[in-house]
Amino acid sequence: MENAIADVIEKLADYVEATETEKQAALEQERTKHVAAIQDKISATTGEDLSEELVSKLSEVDPSILEAIEKLAGSNDDVSLGRPSTKRASTTPLSKEEAVKLAEDRLVDFCVSS
């Protein structure tokens, strides 16, 4: 009976090890694919190759982060970092009188609300 339990535990350990090995191999393959794509895009854009140290560091990064870097590395599109504020309805600059009146109104509103 003890031998049967030991055999089951050993087979389970072998299965877990094989599964983990497959996962790690797939993860490494995905990383390698992304790093190669990043290298190609940066080389095409700048004309320079990535250093071995940088490639080594990139090879250790999570594939989802590598995917984001890959998108940015070869993107010719403008990346939106924000947009103009829409606090003011008017797009025309205020005159001095309008600016003074607005400041006075804000001060009065602040004093009344406090």
Summary of the structure (lengths in Angstrom):
residues: 114
radius of gyration: 29.9
end to end distance: 81.7
largest distance: 96.2
contacts: 217
relative contact order: 0.07
helix: 71%
strand: 0%
